[in-house]
Amino acid sequence: MQKENKQFFETAYRTGTDIWSHAPIPEKARLLSEKLNKDALILDLGSGRGRLPFELVKLGFRLIGVDYVSDIVKNNNKEVSGQALNDRLRFVEADVLELPFTDSGFDAVVDVGLLQHLDLKDFSNYVNEVSRMIKSGGYFYLFVLSRETSHFFTWHPKESDTGTFSQYGLSYHFFTKDELQKLFEKNFTLESEKIVQVLNGVNPATYIEVLLRKK
């Protein structure tokens, strides 16, 4: 499934059909300034066109954005140079399940919409990699699809027993709060959690917005 997902994103970015890139940026991800000092180093997972990293840099943070689509990483780094942000921001081609960074190197990690596309068997590896990246006491911001979504394309997540769905070659997983708690409770404590309705776009959906702190 990982291979099919990557092919989907490569095609979407190449053809300009990445409609999610134009969705509003979650406010709490931008307001990490409430928790972090200026110049804190943040790792953004699944950066896509880099909208969130560029916004966070404006707030005074330093960013490394990760994506596994080579062309989008190259384009983002050209934009970084064009805006003379080389000392504040860079993008790296990498797989979230095997990140090329040293342990405890980041003050925070941000994931807006990546985890929901991974295979369930990779969730544990994902949590270990995220935890490895963050300093003790650092933060993890997560924004993922919620099982409370009533309909998505022709599917009804709220009525599903598994929460897993595929469409046009891309897999999705819709989480319950209990799933997220069990997934992260070993390495993190919960700072805040809320349900967010995103009504714009082709497929309006319900999301879970979570802020966690590394133990």
JOHUFEN-V73924 format. One record per residue. N is the residue number from 0. RES is the residue in one small letter. SS is DSSP state (alpha for helix, beta for strand, coil for the rest). PHI is phi as a letter, one per 30 degrees, with the letter a starting at -180 (NA if undefined). D_CENTER is the distance of its C-alpha to the mean C-alpha in Angstrom with 2 decimals. Layout:
n->N res->RES ss->SS phi->PHI d_center->D_CENTER
n->N res->RES ss->SS phi->PHI d_center->D_CENTER
//
This chain:
n->0 res->m ss->coil phi->NA d_center->18.08
n->1 res->q ss->alpha phi->e d_center->15.74
n->2 res->k ss->alpha phi->d d_center->18.30
n->3 res->e ss->alpha phi->d d_center->18.50
n->4 res->n ss->alpha phi->d d_center->14.79
n->5 res->k ss->alpha phi->d d_center->14.97
n->6 res->q ss->alpha phi->d d_center->18.18
n->7 res->f ss->alpha phi->d d_center->16.77
n->8 res->f ss->alpha phi->d d_center->14.16
n->9 res->e ss->alpha phi->e d_center->16.94
n->10 res->t ss->alpha phi->d d_center->19.32
n->11 res->a ss->alpha phi->d d_center->17.26
n->12 res->y ss->alpha phi->d d_center->16.64
n->13 res->r ss->alpha phi->d d_center->20.26
n->14 res->t ss->alpha phi->c d_center->21.77
n->15 res->g ss->coil phi->i d_center->19.83
n->16 res->t ss->coil phi->c d_center->18.91
n->17 res->d ss->coil phi->d d_center->15.16
n->18 res->i ss->alpha phi->d d_center->15.85
n->19 res->w ss->alpha phi->d d_center->12.30
n->20 res->s ss->alpha phi->d d_center->12.29
n->21 res->h ss->alpha phi->c d_center->14.93
n->22 res->a ss->coil phi->d d_center->13.46
n->23 res->p ss->coil phi->e d_center->13.83
n->24 res->i ss->coil phi->d d_center->11.33
n->25 res->p ss->coil phi->e d_center->11.05
n->26 res->e ss->alpha phi->d d_center->13.89
n->27 res->k ss->alpha phi->d d_center->13.02
n->28 res->a ss->alpha phi->d d_center->10.17
n->29 res->r ss->alpha phi->d d_center->13.05
n->30 res->l ss->coil phi->c d_center->15.54
n->31 res->l ss->alpha phi->d d_center->14.54
n->32 res->s ss->alpha phi->d d_center->17.98
n->33 res->e ss->alpha phi->d d_center->19.47
n->34 res->k ss->coil phi->c d_center->18.43
n->35 res->l ss->coil phi->c d_center->18.33
n->36 res->n ss->coil phi->d d_center->21.22
n->37 res->k ss->coil phi->e d_center->21.39
n->38 res->d ss->coil phi->i d_center->20.68
n->39 res->a ss->coil phi->e d_center->18.14
n->40 res->l ss->beta phi->c d_center->16.00
n->41 res->i ss->beta phi->c d_center->12.20
n->42 res->l ss->beta phi->c d_center->9.86
n->43 res->d ss->beta phi->c d_center->6.74
n->44 res->l ss->beta phi->c d_center->4.93
n->45 res->g ss->coil phi->i d_center->5.46
n->46 res->s ss->coil phi->d d_center->7.27
n->47 res->g ss->coil phi->h d_center->9.59
n->48 res->r ss->coil phi->d d_center->12.46
n->49 res->g ss->coil phi->i d_center->11.26
n->50 res->r ss->alpha phi->e d_center->11.95
n->51 res->l ss->alpha phi->d d_center->9.81
n->52 res->p ss->alpha phi->e d_center->11.16
n->53 res->f ss->alpha phi->d d_center->14.54
n->54 res->e ss->alpha phi->d d_center->14.57
n->55 res->l ss->alpha phi->d d_center->13.84
n->56 res->v ss->alpha phi->d d_center->16.56
n->57 res->k ss->alpha phi->d d_center->18.89
n->58 res->l ss->coil phi->d d_center->18.61
n->59 res->g ss->coil phi->j d_center->19.99
n->60 res->f ss->coil phi->d d_center->17.20
n->61 res->r ss->beta phi->c d_center->16.89
n->62 res->l ss->beta phi->b d_center->13.73
n->63 res->i ss->beta phi->b d_center->12.85
n->64 res->g ss->beta phi->c d_center->10.25
n->65 res->v ss->beta phi->c d_center->9.75
n->66 res->d ss->beta phi->a d_center->10.12
n->67 res->y ss->coil phi->c d_center->12.75
n->68 res->v ss->coil phi->c d_center->14.54
n->69 res->s ss->alpha phi->e d_center->17.42
n->70 res->d ss->alpha phi->d d_center->18.70
n->71 res->i ss->alpha phi->d d_center->15.65
n->72 res->v ss->alpha phi->d d_center->15.40
n->73 res->k ss->alpha phi->d d_center->19.14
n->74 res->n ss->alpha phi->d d_center->19.09
n->75 res->n ss->alpha phi->d d_center->16.59
n->76 res->n ss->alpha phi->d d_center->18.83
n->77 res->k ss->alpha phi->d d_center->21.82
n->78 res->e ss->alpha phi->d d_center->20.52
n->79 res->v ss->alpha phi->e d_center->19.97
n->80 res->s ss->alpha phi->d d_center->23.60
n->81 res->g ss->alpha phi->d d_center->24.81
n->82 res->q ss->coil phi->c d_center->23.65
n->83 res->a ss->coil phi->h d_center->25.04
n->84 res->l ss->coil phi->c d_center->21.86
n->85 res->n ss->coil phi->e d_center->22.26
n->86 res->d ss->coil phi->d d_center->22.88
n->87 res->r ss->coil phi->c d_center->19.69
n->88 res->l ss->beta phi->a d_center->16.97
n->89 res->r ss->beta phi->a d_center->16.52
n->90 res->f ss->beta phi->c d_center->14.33
n->91 res->v ss->beta phi->b d_center->14.74
n->92 res->e ss->beta phi->d d_center->14.89
n->93 res->a ss->coil phi->a d_center->13.78
n->94 res->d ss->beta phi->c d_center->12.63
n->95 res->v ss->coil phi->d d_center->9.97
n->96 res->l ss->coil phi->d d_center->12.93
n->97 res->e ss->beta phi->a d_center->15.29
n->98 res->l ss->coil phi->d d_center->14.07
n->99 res->p ss->coil phi->d d_center->17.08
n->100 res->f ss->coil phi->b d_center->17.16
n->101 res->t ss->coil phi->d d_center->19.64
n->102 res->d ss->coil phi->d d_center->19.28
n->103 res->s ss->coil phi->h d_center->18.53
n->104 res->g ss->coil phi->c d_center->17.93
n->105 res->f ss->beta phi->b d_center->15.29
n->106 res->d ss->beta phi->d d_center->15.83
n->107 res->a ss->beta phi->a d_center->12.23
n->108 res->v ss->beta phi->b d_center->8.73
n->109 res->v ss->beta phi->b d_center->5.72
n->110 res->d ss->beta phi->b d_center->2.20
n->111 res->v ss->beta phi->c d_center->3.01
n->112 res->g ss->coil phi->i d_center->4.43
n->113 res->l ss->coil phi->c d_center->4.27
n->114 res->l ss->alpha phi->e d_center->6.46
n->115 res->q ss->alpha phi->d d_center->8.66
n->116 res->h ss->alpha phi->c d_center->9.93
n->117 res->l ss->coil phi->d d_center->11.16
n->118 res->d ss->coil phi->d d_center->14.82
n->119 res->l ss->alpha phi->e d_center->15.89
n->120 res->k ss->alpha phi->d d_center->17.90
n->121 res->d ss->alpha phi->c d_center->15.00
n->122 res->f ss->alpha phi->d d_center->13.37
n->123 res->s ss->alpha phi->d d_center->15.82
n->124 res->n ss->alpha phi->d d_center->15.27
n->125 res->y ss->alpha phi->e d_center->11.50
n->126 res->v ss->alpha phi->d d_center->12.49
n->127 res->n ss->alpha phi->d d_center->15.25
n->128 res->e ss->alpha phi->d d_center->13.38
n->129 res->v ss->alpha phi->d d_center->10.96
n->130 res->s ss->alpha phi->d d_center->14.23
n->131 res->r ss->alpha phi->d d_center->16.17
n->132 res->m ss->alpha phi->d d_center->14.24
n->133 res->i ss->beta phi->c d_center->14.81
n->134 res->k ss->beta phi->d d_center->18.32
n->135 res->s ss->beta phi->e d_center->20.29
n->136 res->g ss->beta phi->i d_center->19.77
n->137 res->g ss->beta phi->d d_center->16.48
n->138 res->y ss->beta phi->c d_center->13.49
n->139 res->f ss->beta phi->b d_center->10.08
n->140 res->y ss->beta phi->c d_center->8.23
n->141 res->l ss->beta phi->b d_center->6.38
n->142 res->f ss->beta phi->b d_center->6.61
n->143 res->v ss->beta phi->b d_center->7.87
n->144 res->l ss->beta phi->d d_center->11.09
n->145 res->s ss->beta phi->c d_center->14.24
n->146 res->r ss->coil phi->d d_center->17.47
n->147 res->e ss->coil phi->d d_center->19.27
n->148 res->t ss->coil phi->d d_center->18.62
n->149 res->s ss->coil phi->d d_center->22.20
n->150 res->h ss->coil phi->a d_center->21.82
n->151 res->f ss->beta phi->b d_center->19.44
n->152 res->f ss->coil phi->h d_center->21.38
n->153 res->t ss->coil phi->c d_center->24.42
n->154 res->w ss->beta phi->c d_center->22.84
n->155 res->h ss->coil phi->b d_center->23.00
n->156 res->p ss->alpha phi->e d_center->20.21
n->157 res->k ss->alpha phi->d d_center->22.15
n->158 res->e ss->alpha phi->c d_center->25.08
n->159 res->s ss->coil phi->d d_center->23.34
n->160 res->d ss->coil phi->d d_center->24.12
n->161 res->t ss->coil phi->c d_center->21.24
n->162 res->g ss->coil phi->i d_center->18.39
n->163 res->t ss->beta phi->c d_center->17.78
n->164 res->f ss->beta phi->a d_center->18.47
n->165 res->s ss->beta phi->b d_center->18.68
n->166 res->q ss->beta phi->a d_center->19.57
n->167 res->y ss->coil phi->h d_center->20.52
n->168 res->g ss->coil phi->i d_center->19.34
n->169 res->l ss->beta phi->b d_center->15.75
n->170 res->s ss->beta phi->c d_center->15.02
n->171 res->y ss->beta phi->b d_center->13.32
n->172 res->h ss->beta phi->b d_center->13.43
n->173 res->f ss->coil phi->c d_center->14.17
n->174 res->f ss->beta phi->c d_center->14.15
n->175 res->t ss->coil phi->c d_center->16.99
n->176 res->k ss->alpha phi->d d_center->16.99
n->177 res->d ss->alpha phi->d d_center->19.28
n->178 res->e ss->alpha phi->e d_center->17.02
n->179 res->l ss->alpha phi->d d_center->14.29
n->180 res->q ss->alpha phi->d d_center->17.19
n->181 res->k ss->alpha phi->d d_center->18.76
n->182 res->l ss->alpha phi->d d_center->15.73
n->183 res->f ss->alpha phi->c d_center->15.14
n->184 res->e ss->coil phi->d d_center->18.67
n->185 res->k ss->coil phi->d d_center->20.12
n->186 res->n ss->coil phi->c d_center->18.05
n->187 res->f ss->beta phi->b d_center->16.88
n->188 res->t ss->beta phi->c d_center->18.64
n->189 res->l ss->beta phi->d d_center->17.39
n->190 res->e ss->beta phi->c d_center->17.68
n->191 res->s ss->beta phi->a d_center->16.85
n->192 res->e ss->beta phi->a d_center->15.71
n->193 res->k ss->beta phi->a d_center->16.41
n->194 res->i ss->beta phi->c d_center->16.38
n->195 res->v ss->beta phi->b d_center->15.41
n->196 res->q ss->beta phi->c d_center->17.16
n->197 res->v ss->beta phi->c d_center->15.89
n->198 res->l ss->coil phi->c d_center->19.21
n->199 res->n ss->coil phi->d d_center->18.89
n->200 res->g ss->coil phi->j d_center->18.24
n->201 res->v ss->coil phi->d d_center->19.67
n->202 res->n ss->coil phi->b d_center->18.27
n->203 res->p ss->coil phi->e d_center->18.01
n->204 res->a ss->beta phi->b d_center->16.13
n->205 res->t ss->beta phi->c d_center->15.62
n->206 res->y ss->beta phi->b d_center->12.41
n->207 res->i ss->beta phi->c d_center->12.19
n->208 res->e ss->beta phi->c d_center->11.01
n->209 res->v ss->beta phi->b d_center->11.45
n->210 res->l ss->beta phi->c d_center->12.39
n->211 res->l ss->beta phi->c d_center->13.68
n->212 res->r ss->beta phi->b d_center->16.09
n->213 res->k ss->beta phi->d d_center->16.98
n->214 res->k ss->coil phi->d d_center->20.54
//
